[in-house]
Structures are given as structure tokens and as C-alpha cells.
Amino acid sequence: MILDASNIGKRQWNNQNKYNINIDIQTLNVLCRYVLQDTRIIRMEHLVNIRKLLNLVDPGTYENDPDKIRRIDFLNKAILL
């Protein structure tokens, strides 16, 4: 990566940074319930951490599991990626 004024401090993401993390359905359910909680409980840094996790997950890992795909899509929309 060549550094210049336009990309200093920015991390460039590509498919090489995606990991085959197989998150189970119960964990996805907990994350979905968490983002739906009262906004006083949720901190922005928590949502940012969930977004970082979802950015690391390779979506191809869940090709054969429509329930997990729906939950990941919901989380992406709820967090407004």
C-alpha cells in the first residue's frame, strides 16, 4: 500500500482480510437482541465493535445457512454499515 495524503490513517479492506468465522445461531440471536435494546444501554463503541466483527466475517461461510444469513443481514442493517 502506498501512503499519500488521501489514505493516511485509513485501512484498506479486501477479501484477504475476511476470515471464515462460523458464528453460531445463538450468538447471532444475542447480537440481534442487543442491537434492539433501549438506546441508553447501548454505547456507540459497542456497535462499532460489532460492525468490526461483521466486517471480518466472510459471507461465503454462511452460503448454506439461510437463518444465519438473515441474521447477519439484519445486524448489518441495524448497525447501518
Residue pairs with C-beta under 8 A, 6 or more apart in sequence:
1 7
1 12
13 55
15 58
17 56
18 56
18 57
18 58
19 56
19 57
19 58
20 58
20 60
20 61
21 53
21 56
21 57
21 58
21 61
22 61
23 57
23 68
25 67
25 68
25 71
28 68
28 71
28 72
28 75
29 71
31 50
31 71
31 75
32 71
32 74
32 75
32 78
34 42
34 46
34 50
35 42
35 47
35 50
35 75
35 78
35 79
36 78
47 79
50 75
50 79
51 79
51 81
54 72
54 75
54 76
54 79
54 81
55 81
57 72
59 69
59 72
62 68
62 69
62 72
63 69
